Amino acid sequence: MRVLLYIVLPIVLIVGYFSVYTVYQTERALVSVLGKLSGDMDEANVYGPGLHFKIPLVSQVIKLDARLQTLDIKDSRIVTIEKKDVLVNSFVKWRVRDFSRFYTATGGFYARADDLLEQKVSDGLRAQFGRSTISEVVTENRDTIMKELSTQIDESAHSLGIEVVDVRIKRIDLPDEVSNSVFERMRAEREQVAAGHRADGEKRSEEIRARADEEAAIIIATAESGSRVTRGKAEAATAGVYGKAYSKDPDFYAFMRSLQAYQGSFNSKDDIFILSPNSEFFDYFDKAGRSSSP
């Protein structure tokens, strides 16, 4: 009896171990019996979180991820209604809605599901961009386009057993060859604008310089005119003073003028002045010599 217990108990434990499986909160499970999913003819049984039983050695448990998935789609080349090529980076949030259909369509491979879904998103983006301009996609109608695209992709993904939660565009770029031509055109336009600003600045500077030269000429002419008037008045006053002095004592006036001339002529010891002795310039020297002779 004890020997029988030692034989039967391990067999029971082994059979029990292979007859039980656990499904976690983030998973759903399908059971395949001899290569065929268990359940009704139209729909397979989907097992939720918890402890479940299966037929050992005959049944195979297929666990599928029930969490939200993210698909990144990079550099999809799309043509807009303006016939311009753009590179679109987008992402898709999706999860499995019908696990039986999902397994049938993809074999349970999420990479295969990503490939099929990416193709649907790319086709949807081409359709939406083909009816829109870059400006509408980037700014004006972006939210509307994304909602329409999400609805369209979700409906087409039903055949895969997938629910599309959201589709968003992360970035829109121009291809390198288009970017270079756009940058060159922008540079040419900016250079043209800059040349126009420089021409306007030069024109205004010439106008300002011309006005400044005109004002300067007027100021100089006015100053010269005033200086001539002032100089004329000064010369007239000087002549009047000289006239009064001369009228009071002509001889003394002539003597003082001669002294001033002598002082200006012999201002330095190195000055050399050559004149004839009979010159009128030395009249007062001669007079002084005659007055001092015996």
Secondary structure, DSSP 8 states (H G I E B T S, - for coil): -HHHHHHHHHHHHHHHHHHEEEE-TTEEEEEEETTEESB-SSSB--B-SEEEE--TTTEEEEEEE-S-EEEEEEEEEEE-TTS-EEEEEEEEEEEES-HHHHHHHHTT-HHHHHHHHHHHHHHHHHHHHTTS-HHIIIIITHHHHHHHHHHHHHHHGGGGTEEEEEEEEEEEE--HHHHHHHHHHHHHHHHHHHHHHHHHHHHHHHHHHHHHHHHHHHHHHHHHHHHHHHHHHHHHHHHHHHHHHHHH-HHHHHHHHHHHHHHHHT-STT------TTSGGGHHHHHHHHHH--
